[in-house]
């Protein structure tokens, strides 16, 4: 589930490393504990992905949510 959540964060990416935090709070907390996003417990409507979080989010998005080519 955390992989899917991280992949979905890539879908809402803006301002280079910010993503809307409209996902389950427990999933966001786990991603923070793994060092993939900054602390989501703030007043901002977005979370900041770490360097590793950005790399993994893009890879997971392409693996989990991209339609296979011909």
PyMOL commands that set and color helices and strands:
alter all, ss='L'
color gray80, all
select helices_A, chain A and resi 2-11+25-33+51-65
alter helices_A, ss='H'
color red, helices_A
select strands_A, chain A and resi 13-14+18-20+46-48
alter strands_A, ss='S'
color yellow, strands_A
deselect
rebuild
show_as cartoon
